[in-house]
Amino acid sequence: MASRTKQFKVVLLGEGCVGKTSLVLRYCEDKFNDKHITTLQASFLNKKLNVGGKKVNLSIWDTAGQERFHALGPIYYRDSNGAILVYDITDEDSFQKVKNWVKELRKMLGQDISLCIAGNKIDLEKNRHVTVQDAEEYAASVGAKHIHTSAKLNKGIDELFLTLTKRMLQTAEEQDEQNAASGGITSGNSTRRNRPGVVVVNDDPIDPQQKSGCCS
């Protein structure tokens, strides 16, 4: 039954060229494109998975990283259950921008949104400019999980999305318990009070021609 499937909205945020699109395409379609094609505004893909016997449908929103699209961020991350903040390990500035996104998400959505931080492009380890210690200490300080990834090598991506999904499931279960204890009504999908659950209206994969690629 559809009511038994948890539906979560996940948004990817980060600077342009950090590899957000490549992570999504690798995870959902096991595809990788060496060429960088700028993502315009946003698009999404769906991913169905089973976590500990629980059916989950992820609506994964891939957003543009260019500064001119920054103002559109709230349109795409509102009502999100989880967010993946992506930075390029060879680009210190992209890591600093992740901190800005975290502050914005916490301000707009509170503490209930689940966060994971992806240190992407570990295939370029020799050019690393963000230390592992700095990244992991920062992630811990904001209650996020830090995971290293490479879309090119297909490393860390399944772990990234699985970790986030488990966090969202835990938050949803805690919210359901709180609602039950207080005699409130829950939609079964929502992870925070007074906010609607996520409804995915299109379960078909997006047309690749409508999707932009990105770098590793």
Buried (B, 14 or more C-beta within 10 A) or exposed (E): EEEEBBBBBBBBBBBBBBBBBBBBBBBBBEBBBEEBEBBEEBBBBBBEEEEEEBBBBBBBBBBBBBEEBBEEBEEBBEBBBBBBBBBBBBBBEBBEBBBEBBEBBBEEBEEBBBBBBBBBBBBBEEEBEBEEEEBBEBBEEBEBBBBBBBBBBEBBBEBBBBBBBBBBBEBBEEBBEEBEEEEEEBEBBBBBEEBEBBEBEEEEEBEEEEBBBBBB
